[in-house]
Amino acid sequence: RSEEAAAWFEAVYSAVGEIPRGRVTSYGHIARLLGKHVADELRTWRQVGVCLKHLPSPSTDSSRRSARWHNGNVPWQRVINAKGAISPRGPGSAARQAATLRREGVHVEEDSMGVFSVDLGRFGWFPDELPSEEAASSEDEDSEGVED
């Protein structure tokens, strides 16, 4: 991976880690929070999905260290599409994601076609900025008024 790609993966994983338990957001919202306003927004949203698709599992080999970010410490299940549906990525993946969200208290519906969806009005998380950025902004504001 290039340094730019590695930085993007890191930013996505970090941002997804800030989604509160019991809430969901969209691929596009993660991209917006990261400042990826580009002409081809669909491509950027897909890049978020690619990052989550390539999230490794934690190492089960005690002699090997797990990757810094893995599906055990990045809540990948909290990212769904902008319509509130869980995007299937392979056999059983949508059902697994739905089950994981249900364990967090998110109500997931399944329609007659087997499509899983979440009420974004009730469970959606769409802040204007990441909580870590809000904290950094308020710390900067607090330190501006302090004299040495």
N, C-alpha and C positions, 0 to 999 in steps of 0.2 A: 504494500500500500504506500501511496505517496504521503508526504507529511500533511498535505491538505486533506486528503481522504481520512487519514488517521485522526486529525483534529475534528473533522466533521462527525465521525463515529463517536468520538469522545464527547462532543457537545450534545449529540442526540441522546446518548446513554445517560449523561448527567441530567439533561432536561427531563427525560422520562422518569428518572428517579425522584423528581420533585412532585409528580402527580400524587395527590393524597390517596390513601387507601379508601376504597369505596367510591371512587370517582373515575371518570374516563375522559379522554380528550381525543382529538382527531390527529391523523398524520399531518394534515395541513396546518393545524394549530401549533404543533411542535415546530414545524418549519418556520412559521411566522414568529414564534417566540425567539427563535434563533437568528432572526433577521434575514431570512432567505426570501426576500421579496424579489422575485425574478419574473421576467416576461413569461416563462414557461413554468408556472406554479405547479402544474401537474407533475412535471419531472421532479421538482423539489420534494413534493409530498411522497412520491415514489422512492426517493432517496432515503427518506425517513424509514419507510417500510423495508428497504433493502438492509439498512443498518440493523433493524430488529430481526429480520430474517437470518442475518449472519451472527446473531448474538450466540456465543458459544455456551455450552453447558459447563458447570464448574468441574474441575478435575476430580476424578474419584481415585486417582493414583496418588497415594500419600507422598511419593517421591517427586511428584511434579506439582508445581504451584499453579493454581487456577489463574486464568486471565483476570486482569483487574475488573473488567465488566463481564458479567455472565448472566444467564437467565435465572440465577439464584439471587442476584442482587439488583437487577434492573426489572422493574415491574412492567414488562412488555405487554402483559395482558390488558393494561389500562389504556392502550391506544387502539382505536377502532376507526372506521371510516366516517366521513362527515355526515352521512345519513343516519348514523347510529348503529350501523350493522357491523357485525364481525366479519372481516374478510377472510374467507377460507384460503389457507396456504398449502393444503395437502389433506389427505384422508384423516378425518378425526380432529384436525387442528382447531376448527371453529368450536366444536363441542368441548374440547379441552380448555380453550380460552374462556368459554361461557361458564364452565364449571369453576374455574379459578376465580372469575369475577363474582360468581354467586357466593363463594366462600368469603369474599371480602364484603358481602352485603349488597352487592349491585343486583338489581332485579333484571334478569335477562329473559326476554320472551323468545319463543321459537315458533315460527309460523308453519303453515301446512306444507311449505316447500323445504323446510329444514333450515331456514335462514334465521340466525340468531340476531337479536337487536336489543338495544338499550335506549331508554328514554333520556335523550340528552338534556331535556329541560329539567329533569330531576337529578340525574347523575353526572351531567357534563361539568367539566372543569375547563374554563376558558378565560384565564386571567390575561390582563394586558401585558404583564411581564412576569418572569419567573420569580418565585419568592426569594431566591438567592440574590437576584438583581435588586429587588426592593430593599432587602437588608443592606446590601452594599451601598445603595443610594442614600438610605437614611444614615448610615455610618459616615459617609462622605459629608452629608449636610451637617451632622453633629460636630464633626471635627473642624469644619470651616469656621465655626463660631468660637473655637477654643484658641486662646493665645498661649504662646510658649512662655 
